[in-house]
Amino acid sequence: MLIQVKVHPDAKKEQIKEKDSQHLEIWTKAKAKHGEANKVLRKKIANHFNVLPKKISLEKGFRQPNKIFKIYK
């Protein structure tokens, strides 16, 4: 399953907004440096979909705010 995510790093609040089953908007306090925000996003997406973080991989958008993650079941 592919999930499209728009991320807002350095946010004041942590929040996940589900637009539909395959589109998320996530605000995180993590910085967008050295992949910190990407690591946090993996954990948040895993919690949201109730899977292990190792079942989530970032497929596209390593340095962009619009990302595509793949969930392996």
Phi and psi restraints in degrees (range 20) as a CNS / XPLOR table:
assign (resid 1 and name C) (resid 2 and name N)
       (resid 2 and name CA) (resid 2 and name C) 1.0 -100.7 20.0 2
assign (resid 2 and name N) (resid 2 and name CA)
       (resid 2 and name C) (resid 3 and name N) 1.0 137.6 20.0 2
assign (resid 2 and name C) (resid 3 and name N)
       (resid 3 and name CA) (resid 3 and name C) 1.0 -123.2 20.0 2
assign (resid 3 and name N) (resid 3 and name CA)
       (resid 3 and name C) (resid 4 and name N) 1.0 127.9 20.0 2
assign (resid 3 and name C) (resid 4 and name N)
       (resid 4 and name CA) (resid 4 and name C) 1.0 -93.5 20.0 2
assign (resid 4 and name N) (resid 4 and name CA)
       (resid 4 and name C) (resid 5 and name N) 1.0 130.4 20.0 2
assign (resid 4 and name C) (resid 5 and name N)
       (resid 5 and name CA) (resid 5 and name C) 1.0 -128.9 20.0 2
assign (resid 5 and name N) (resid 5 and name CA)
       (resid 5 and name C) (resid 6 and name N) 1.0 132.4 20.0 2
assign (resid 5 and name C) (resid 6 and name N)
       (resid 6 and name CA) (resid 6 and name C) 1.0 -106.3 20.0 2
assign (resid 6 and name N) (resid 6 and name CA)
       (resid 6 and name C) (resid 7 and name N) 1.0 123.1 20.0 2
assign (resid 6 and name C) (resid 7 and name N)
       (resid 7 and name CA) (resid 7 and name C) 1.0 -108.6 20.0 2
assign (resid 7 and name N) (resid 7 and name CA)
       (resid 7 and name C) (resid 8 and name N) 1.0 144.7 20.0 2
assign (resid 7 and name C) (resid 8 and name N)
       (resid 8 and name CA) (resid 8 and name C) 1.0 -122.3 20.0 2
assign (resid 8 and name N) (resid 8 and name CA)
       (resid 8 and name C) (resid 9 and name N) 1.0 89.4 20.0 2
assign (resid 8 and name C) (resid 9 and name N)
       (resid 9 and name CA) (resid 9 and name C) 1.0 -73.2 20.0 2
assign (resid 9 and name N) (resid 9 and name CA)
       (resid 9 and name C) (resid 10 and name N) 1.0 165.6 20.0 2
assign (resid 9 and name C) (resid 10 and name N)
       (resid 10 and name CA) (resid 10 and name C) 1.0 58.2 20.0 2
assign (resid 10 and name N) (resid 10 and name CA)
       (resid 10 and name C) (resid 11 and name N) 1.0 31.2 20.0 2
assign (resid 10 and name C) (resid 11 and name N)
       (resid 11 and name CA) (resid 11 and name C) 1.0 -79.5 20.0 2
assign (resid 11 and name N) (resid 11 and name CA)
       (resid 11 and name C) (resid 12 and name N) 1.0 158.6 20.0 2
assign (resid 11 and name C) (resid 12 and name N)
       (resid 12 and name CA) (resid 12 and name C) 1.0 -77.1 20.0 2
assign (resid 12 and name N) (resid 12 and name CA)
       (resid 12 and name C) (resid 13 and name N) 1.0 -31.3 20.0 2
assign (resid 12 and name C) (resid 13 and name N)
       (resid 13 and name CA) (resid 13 and name C) 1.0 -122.6 20.0 2
assign (resid 13 and name N) (resid 13 and name CA)
       (resid 13 and name C) (resid 14 and name N) 1.0 151.6 20.0 2
assign (resid 13 and name C) (resid 14 and name N)
       (resid 14 and name CA) (resid 14 and name C) 1.0 -92.3 20.0 2
assign (resid 14 and name N) (resid 14 and name CA)
       (resid 14 and name C) (resid 15 and name N) 1.0 126.4 20.0 2
assign (resid 14 and name C) (resid 15 and name N)
       (resid 15 and name CA) (resid 15 and name C) 1.0 -155.5 20.0 2
assign (resid 15 and name N) (resid 15 and name CA)
       (resid 15 and name C) (resid 16 and name N) 1.0 147.0 20.0 2
assign (resid 15 and name C) (resid 16 and name N)
       (resid 16 and name CA) (resid 16 and name C) 1.0 -124.1 20.0 2
assign (resid 16 and name N) (resid 16 and name CA)
       (resid 16 and name C) (resid 17 and name N) 1.0 129.0 20.0 2
assign (resid 16 and name C) (resid 17 and name N)
       (resid 17 and name CA) (resid 17 and name C) 1.0 -119.7 20.0 2
assign (resid 17 and name N) (resid 17 and name CA)
       (resid 17 and name C) (resid 18 and name N) 1.0 119.4 20.0 2
assign (resid 17 and name C) (resid 18 and name N)
       (resid 18 and name CA) (resid 18 and name C) 1.0 -93.4 20.0 2
assign (resid 18 and name N) (resid 18 and name CA)
       (resid 18 and name C) (resid 19 and name N) 1.0 112.4 20.0 2
assign (resid 18 and name C) (resid 19 and name N)
       (resid 19 and name CA) (resid 19 and name C) 1.0 -76.8 20.0 2
assign (resid 19 and name N) (resid 19 and name CA)
       (resid 19 and name C) (resid 20 and name N) 1.0 -43.8 20.0 2
assign (resid 19 and name C) (resid 20 and name N)
       (resid 20 and name CA) (resid 20 and name C) 1.0 -155.8 20.0 2
assign (resid 20 and name N) (resid 20 and name CA)
       (resid 20 and name C) (resid 21 and name N) 1.0 -170.2 20.0 2
assign (resid 20 and name C) (resid 21 and name N)
       (resid 21 and name CA) (resid 21 and name C) 1.0 -66.6 20.0 2
assign (resid 21 and name N) (resid 21 and name CA)
       (resid 21 and name C) (resid 22 and name N) 1.0 -16.4 20.0 2
assign (resid 21 and name C) (resid 22 and name N)
       (resid 22 and name CA) (resid 22 and name C) 1.0 -123.3 20.0 2
assign (resid 22 and name N) (resid 22 and name CA)
       (resid 22 and name C) (resid 23 and name N) 1.0 10.4 20.0 2
assign (resid 22 and name C) (resid 23 and name N)
       (resid 23 and name CA) (resid 23 and name C) 1.0 -133.5 20.0 2
assign (resid 23 and name N) (resid 23 and name CA)
       (resid 23 and name C) (resid 24 and name N) 1.0 123.0 20.0 2
assign (resid 23 and name C) (resid 24 and name N)
       (resid 24 and name CA) (resid 24 and name C) 1.0 -124.1 20.0 2
assign (resid 24 and name N) (resid 24 and name CA)
       (resid 24 and name C) (resid 25 and name N) 1.0 151.6 20.0 2
assign (resid 24 and name C) (resid 25 and name N)
       (resid 25 and name CA) (resid 25 and name C) 1.0 -124.0 20.0 2
assign (resid 25 and name N) (resid 25 and name CA)
       (resid 25 and name C) (resid 26 and name N) 1.0 124.7 20.0 2
assign (resid 25 and name C) (resid 26 and name N)
       (resid 26 and name CA) (resid 26 and name C) 1.0 -126.4 20.0 2
assign (resid 26 and name N) (resid 26 and name CA)
       (resid 26 and name C) (resid 27 and name N) 1.0 129.7 20.0 2
assign (resid 26 and name C) (resid 27 and name N)
       (resid 27 and name CA) (resid 27 and name C) 1.0 -104.7 20.0 2
assign (resid 27 and name N) (resid 27 and name CA)
       (resid 27 and name C) (resid 28 and name N) 1.0 131.9 20.0 2
assign (resid 27 and name C) (resid 28 and name N)
       (resid 28 and name CA) (resid 28 and name C) 1.0 -138.0 20.0 2
assign (resid 28 and name N) (resid 28 and name CA)
       (resid 28 and name C) (resid 29 and name N) 1.0 149.0 20.0 2
assign (resid 28 and name C) (resid 29 and name N)
       (resid 29 and name CA) (resid 29 and name C) 1.0 -77.8 20.0 2
assign (resid 29 and name N) (resid 29 and name CA)
       (resid 29 and name C) (resid 30 and name N) 1.0 -13.3 20.0 2
assign (resid 29 and name C) (resid 30 and name N)
       (resid 30 and name CA) (resid 30 and name C) 1.0 -65.5 20.0 2
assign (resid 30 and name N) (resid 30 and name CA)
       (resid 30 and name C) (resid 31 and name N) 1.0 147.2 20.0 2
assign (resid 30 and name C) (resid 31 and name N)
       (resid 31 and name CA) (resid 31 and name C) 1.0 -80.5 20.0 2
assign (resid 31 and name N) (resid 31 and name CA)
       (resid 31 and name C) (resid 32 and name N) 1.0 155.9 20.0 2
assign (resid 31 and name C) (resid 32 and name N)
       (resid 32 and name CA) (resid 32 and name C) 1.0 -90.7 20.0 2
assign (resid 32 and name N) (resid 32 and name CA)
       (resid 32 and name C) (resid 33 and name N) 1.0 32.1 20.0 2
assign (resid 32 and name C) (resid 33 and name N)
       (resid 33 and name CA) (resid 33 and name C) 1.0 -113.3 20.0 2
assign (resid 33 and name N) (resid 33 and name CA)
       (resid 33 and name C) (resid 34 and name N) 1.0 142.4 20.0 2
assign (resid 33 and name C) (resid 34 and name N)
       (resid 34 and name CA) (resid 34 and name C) 1.0 57.3 20.0 2
assign (resid 34 and name N) (resid 34 and name CA)
       (resid 34 and name C) (resid 35 and name N) 1.0 27.0 20.0 2
assign (resid 34 and name C) (resid 35 and name N)
       (resid 35 and name CA) (resid 35 and name C) 1.0 74.5 20.0 2
assign (resid 35 and name N) (resid 35 and name CA)
       (resid 35 and name C) (resid 36 and name N) 1.0 12.1 20.0 2
assign (resid 35 and name C) (resid 36 and name N)
       (resid 36 and name CA) (resid 36 and name C) 1.0 -60.2 20.0 2
assign (resid 36 and name N) (resid 36 and name CA)
       (resid 36 and name C) (resid 37 and name N) 1.0 -47.2 20.0 2
assign (resid 36 and name C) (resid 37 and name N)
       (resid 37 and name CA) (resid 37 and name C) 1.0 -64.7 20.0 2
assign (resid 37 and name N) (resid 37 and name CA)
       (resid 37 and name C) (resid 38 and name N) 1.0 -38.2 20.0 2
assign (resid 37 and name C) (resid 38 and name N)
       (resid 38 and name CA) (resid 38 and name C) 1.0 -62.6 20.0 2
assign (resid 38 and name N) (resid 38 and name CA)
       (resid 38 and name C) (resid 39 and name N) 1.0 -39.1 20.0 2
assign (resid 38 and name C) (resid 39 and name N)
       (resid 39 and name CA) (resid 39 and name C) 1.0 -65.0 20.0 2
assign (resid 39 and name N) (resid 39 and name CA)
       (resid 39 and name C) (resid 40 and name N) 1.0 -43.1 20.0 2
assign (resid 39 and name C) (resid 40 and name N)
       (resid 40 and name CA) (resid 40 and name C) 1.0 -65.6 20.0 2
assign (resid 40 and name N) (resid 40 and name CA)
       (resid 40 and name C) (resid 41 and name N) 1.0 -39.5 20.0 2
assign (resid 40 and name C) (resid 41 and name N)
       (resid 41 and name CA) (resid 41 and name C) 1.0 -61.1 20.0 2
assign (resid 41 and name N) (resid 41 and name CA)
       (resid 41 and name C) (resid 42 and name N) 1.0 -42.0 20.0 2
assign (resid 41 and name C) (resid 42 and name N)
       (resid 42 and name CA) (resid 42 and name C) 1.0 -56.6 20.0 2
assign (resid 42 and name N) (resid 42 and name CA)
       (resid 42 and name C) (resid 43 and name N) 1.0 -45.6 20.0 2
assign (resid 42 and name C) (resid 43 and name N)
       (resid 43 and name CA) (resid 43 and name C) 1.0 -65.9 20.0 2
assign (resid 43 and name N) (resid 43 and name CA)
       (resid 43 and name C) (resid 44 and name N) 1.0 -42.2 20.0 2
assign (resid 43 and name C) (resid 44 and name N)
       (resid 44 and name CA) (resid 44 and name C) 1.0 -65.6 20.0 2
assign (resid 44 and name N) (resid 44 and name CA)
       (resid 44 and name C) (resid 45 and name N) 1.0 -42.3 20.0 2
assign (resid 44 and name C) (resid 45 and name N)
       (resid 45 and name CA) (resid 45 and name C) 1.0 -66.3 20.0 2
assign (resid 45 and name N) (resid 45 and name CA)
       (resid 45 and name C) (resid 46 and name N) 1.0 -40.6 20.0 2
assign (resid 45 and name C) (resid 46 and name N)
       (resid 46 and name CA) (resid 46 and name C) 1.0 -60.3 20.0 2
assign (resid 46 and name N) (resid 46 and name CA)
       (resid 46 and name C) (resid 47 and name N) 1.0 -44.6 20.0 2
assign (resid 46 and name C) (resid 47 and name N)
       (resid 47 and name CA) (resid 47 and name C) 1.0 -64.3 20.0 2
assign (resid 47 and name N) (resid 47 and name CA)
       (resid 47 and name C) (resid 48 and name N) 1.0 -41.3 20.0 2
assign (resid 47 and name C) (resid 48 and name N)
       (resid 48 and name CA) (resid 48 and name C) 1.0 -62.8 20.0 2
assign (resid 48 and name N) (resid 48 and name CA)
       (resid 48 and name C) (resid 49 and name N) 1.0 -40.8 20.0 2
assign (resid 48 and name C) (resid 49 and name N)
       (resid 49 and name CA) (resid 49 and name C) 1.0 -98.7 20.0 2
assign (resid 49 and name N) (resid 49 and name CA)
       (resid 49 and name C) (resid 50 and name N) 1.0 5.4 20.0 2
assign (resid 49 and name C) (resid 50 and name N)
       (resid 50 and name CA) (resid 50 and name C) 1.0 57.6 20.0 2
assign (resid 50 and name N) (resid 50 and name CA)
       (resid 50 and name C) (resid 51 and name N) 1.0 49.6 20.0 2
assign (resid 50 and name C) (resid 51 and name N)
       (resid 51 and name CA) (resid 51 and name C) 1.0 -130.2 20.0 2
assign (resid 51 and name N) (resid 51 and name CA)
       (resid 51 and name C) (resid 52 and name N) 1.0 167.7 20.0 2
assign (resid 51 and name C) (resid 52 and name N)
       (resid 52 and name CA) (resid 52 and name C) 1.0 -74.8 20.0 2
assign (resid 52 and name N) (resid 52 and name CA)
       (resid 52 and name C) (resid 53 and name N) 1.0 145.9 20.0 2
assign (resid 52 and name C) (resid 53 and name N)
       (resid 53 and name CA) (resid 53 and name C) 1.0 -58.6 20.0 2
assign (resid 53 and name N) (resid 53 and name CA)
       (resid 53 and name C) (resid 54 and name N) 1.0 -27.5 20.0 2
assign (resid 53 and name C) (resid 54 and name N)
       (resid 54 and name CA) (resid 54 and name C) 1.0 -71.2 20.0 2
assign (resid 54 and name N) (resid 54 and name CA)
       (resid 54 and name C) (resid 55 and name N) 1.0 -11.7 20.0 2
assign (resid 54 and name C) (resid 55 and name N)
       (resid 55 and name CA) (resid 55 and name C) 1.0 -89.3 20.0 2
assign (resid 55 and name N) (resid 55 and name CA)
       (resid 55 and name C) (resid 56 and name N) 1.0 3.9 20.0 2
assign (resid 55 and name C) (resid 56 and name N)
       (resid 56 and name CA) (resid 56 and name C) 1.0 -114.4 20.0 2
assign (resid 56 and name N) (resid 56 and name CA)
       (resid 56 and name C) (resid 57 and name N) 1.0 131.7 20.0 2
assign (resid 56 and name C) (resid 57 and name N)
       (resid 57 and name CA) (resid 57 and name C) 1.0 -133.3 20.0 2
assign (resid 57 and name N) (resid 57 and name CA)
       (resid 57 and name C) (resid 58 and name N) 1.0 143.8 20.0 2
assign (resid 57 and name C) (resid 58 and name N)
       (resid 58 and name CA) (resid 58 and name C) 1.0 -84.7 20.0 2
assign (resid 58 and name N) (resid 58 and name CA)
       (resid 58 and name C) (resid 59 and name N) 1.0 116.4 20.0 2
assign (resid 58 and name C) (resid 59 and name N)
       (resid 59 and name CA) (resid 59 and name C) 1.0 -94.5 20.0 2
assign (resid 59 and name N) (resid 59 and name CA)
       (resid 59 and name C) (resid 60 and name N) 1.0 -37.0 20.0 2
assign (resid 59 and name C) (resid 60 and name N)
       (resid 60 and name CA) (resid 60 and name C) 1.0 -151.1 20.0 2
assign (resid 60 and name N) (resid 60 and name CA)
       (resid 60 and name C) (resid 61 and name N) 1.0 144.0 20.0 2
assign (resid 60 and name C) (resid 61 and name N)
       (resid 61 and name CA) (resid 61 and name C) 1.0 95.2 20.0 2
assign (resid 61 and name N) (resid 61 and name CA)
       (resid 61 and name C) (resid 62 and name N) 1.0 36.6 20.0 2
assign (resid 61 and name C) (resid 62 and name N)
       (resid 62 and name CA) (resid 62 and name C) 1.0 -57.7 20.0 2
assign (resid 62 and name N) (resid 62 and name CA)
       (resid 62 and name C) (resid 63 and name N) 1.0 -33.3 20.0 2
assign (resid 62 and name C) (resid 63 and name N)
       (resid 63 and name CA) (resid 63 and name C) 1.0 -121.1 20.0 2
assign (resid 63 and name N) (resid 63 and name CA)
       (resid 63 and name C) (resid 64 and name N) 1.0 15.2 20.0 2
assign (resid 63 and name C) (resid 64 and name N)
       (resid 64 and name CA) (resid 64 and name C) 1.0 -114.8 20.0 2
assign (resid 64 and name N) (resid 64 and name CA)
       (resid 64 and name C) (resid 65 and name N) 1.0 159.1 20.0 2
assign (resid 64 and name C) (resid 65 and name N)
       (resid 65 and name CA) (resid 65 and name C) 1.0 -72.8 20.0 2
assign (resid 65 and name N) (resid 65 and name CA)
       (resid 65 and name C) (resid 66 and name N) 1.0 -23.5 20.0 2
assign (resid 65 and name C) (resid 66 and name N)
       (resid 66 and name CA) (resid 66 and name C) 1.0 -97.0 20.0 2
assign (resid 66 and name N) (resid 66 and name CA)
       (resid 66 and name C) (resid 67 and name N) 1.0 120.7 20.0 2
assign (resid 66 and name C) (resid 67 and name N)
       (resid 67 and name CA) (resid 67 and name C) 1.0 -128.9 20.0 2
assign (resid 67 and name N) (resid 67 and name CA)
       (resid 67 and name C) (resid 68 and name N) 1.0 158.9 20.0 2
assign (resid 67 and name C) (resid 68 and name N)
       (resid 68 and name CA) (resid 68 and name C) 1.0 -124.8 20.0 2
assign (resid 68 and name N) (resid 68 and name CA)
       (resid 68 and name C) (resid 69 and name N) 1.0 122.7 20.0 2
assign (resid 68 and name C) (resid 69 and name N)
       (resid 69 and name CA) (resid 69 and name C) 1.0 -110.7 20.0 2
assign (resid 69 and name N) (resid 69 and name CA)
       (resid 69 and name C) (resid 70 and name N) 1.0 147.8 20.0 2
assign (resid 69 and name C) (resid 70 and name N)
       (resid 70 and name CA) (resid 70 and name C) 1.0 -112.4 20.0 2
assign (resid 70 and name N) (resid 70 and name CA)
       (resid 70 and name C) (resid 71 and name N) 1.0 133.4 20.0 2
assign (resid 70 and name C) (resid 71 and name N)
       (resid 71 and name CA) (resid 71 and name C) 1.0 -107.3 20.0 2
assign (resid 71 and name N) (resid 71 and name CA)
       (resid 71 and name C) (resid 72 and name N) 1.0 122.0 20.0 2
assign (resid 71 and name C) (resid 72 and name N)
       (resid 72 and name CA) (resid 72 and name C) 1.0 -96.1 20.0 2
assign (resid 72 and name N) (resid 72 and name CA)
       (resid 72 and name C) (resid 73 and name N) 1.0 134.5 20.0 2
